[in-house]
Amino acid sequence: MATTATTCPPGQSGTCLYTVGGQAIVNGPPLGTVQSYNPVSNLWTELPPLPTPRFGLAAAATACPVGVAGNCVYASGGSTGIGDVRATLEALAPPATSTL
């Protein structure tokens, strides 16, 4: 699971921690899970999943691509299985969704 921090999803304030992808168990399938944690409200928010579920990836947060307002979480690289290394870069703009 990769982590990074940036502004919280719409409807929340402060800086949130984001978790992206990973594996639930050793040798398990890759996860497409994306969540944010708001330490101010102590809430986890389930966000839309990664288009490409994977583990061993990196995450970073910075300005979104041209034409998209705010900050995005970027998911880079990783693997979808044994010997499968991805050269994928995805920009995730966190929308307001349900909280856990």
Backbone hydrogen bonds, N-H to C=O, Kabsch-Sander energy under -0.5 kcal/mol:
donor,donor_aa,acceptor,acceptor_aa,energy
2,A,20,V,-2.4
4,T,18,Y,-1.5
6,T,16,C,-1.9
8,C,14,G,-1.7
12,Q,9,P,-1.7
16,C,6,T,-3.1
17,L,37,Y,-2.3
18,Y,4,T,-3.5
19,T,35,Q,-2.5
20,V,2,A,-2.4
21,G,33,T,-2.6
22,G,54,R,-2.6
24,A,29,P,-0.6
28,G,25,I,-2.3
31,L,22,G,-2.8
34,V,47,L,-0.6
35,Q,19,T,-2.1
36,S,45,T,-2.1
37,Y,17,L,-2.9
38,N,43,L,-2.6
42,N,38,N,-1.7
43,L,38,N,-1.2
45,T,36,S,-2.9
46,E,98,S,-1.4
47,L,34,V,-2.7
50,L,32,G,-3.0
54,R,31,L,-1.6
55,F,79,S,-2.4
58,A,76,S,-2.5
60,A,74,Y,-1.8
62,T,72,C,-1.7
64,C,70,G,-2.4
68,V,65,P,-2.1
72,C,62,T,-2.9
73,V,92,L,-2.7
74,Y,60,A,-3.7
74,Y,72,C,-0.5
75,A,90,E,-2.6
76,S,58,A,-2.8
76,S,74,Y,-0.5
77,G,88,T,-2.5
79,S,55,F,-2.7
80,T,84,D,-1.0
81,G,84,D,-0.7
84,D,81,G,-2.0
85,V,83,G,-0.8
86,R,78,G,-3.5
90,E,75,A,-2.5
92,L,73,V,-3.2
92,L,90,E,-0.5
93,A,91,A,-0.6
100,L,44,W,-3.7
